[in-house]
């Protein structure tokens, strides 16, 4: 089986001015914060969705050199991309590898997550073909109701593992549903942790060797709260500078900055409209600037007439509908705005009119979504530039 991957726009191929700048020093700083919270637990950064939009290969290389012991991804394709980029650390594929690509898993030296009999049988066949055991982590559904063996099926799955000794379980995991919710939801996290402990005990009694295996459950939110920190932790969003809990926000540094430039500047009269659907009508003589970034690049259409950008260090509102490739902003009150001026869509800017920042949380609030979606929506046609400040 040959796995093909979409190609990300490369800096050398960039023509238009829209790009994402990734601060590698911020990544290393955030990893140090995570390591401090993790204590003795192993830290396995989650780099699914192209490293939360930051470019998984470059992020993985940076974090591997900085002390990350392994990585987690959602898809086999993501694991292969990291292997092809030279990443040698262990890689856990968490998403339930579709297509039965068991031979590819074995030959690429990645660790799958399993939770049903068919997966065990397929992995055992691949192990026999390779002439060596296959290792896997077993996922338990403790309340997410998405993936994982259900509590009622633990013993039957243990019997399947016993019948296929070619498959060795080296890790036991679950996924927390409410770790990033308000404190009133902590009881549910506690319930999940209790079920995870029960599952461990039941699997041990059923013959699955649980002594010495790696157990893990904590995502960024649980880790920063100090909850469900077992043998390893799986931080994702925190590594990129977004805290899922308010109390830890000041510790982290945003790793991505998305910028474009003014490519057109015109003055419209009172009553004139802007963009598709004429969603904006000028209430005064208005200077409208166009930037070459739209919803196909990750600037949500929900920001139409709602979001803001930074120009010369000052906020400017997005006006009219965000279109696929371009958007318009009102720079009437931005003194000196001119063609070629930098426009920051996400991140910080310091200019002659001030200093400010557009955070992923702010964009998410305007767009009616979450910071995770804001970051992962920055499309592959936006080239990533990696910076060492």
Secondary structure, DSSP 8 states (H G I E B T S, - for coil): ----------GGG--SS-EEEEEHHHHHHHHHHHHHHHTTSEEEEE-HHHHHTT-HHHHHHHHHHHT--EEEESSHHHHHHHHHTT--SEEEE-S--TT--HHHHHHTT-EEEE-SHHHHHHHHHHHHHHTS-EEEEEEEESS--SSSEEGGGHHHHHHHHHH-TTEEEEEEE---SSTTS-GGGHHHHHHHHHHHHHHHHHHHHTT---TT-EEE---HHHHHHT-S--SEE---GGGGT--SSGGGGGG----EEEEEEEEEEEEE-TT-EESGGG-EE-SS-EEEEEES--TTTT--GGGTTT-EEEETTEEEEEES---SS-EEEE-TTSTT--TT-EEEEEEEEEETTEEEEE-HHHHHHHHTS-HHHHHHTS-TTSEEEEE--
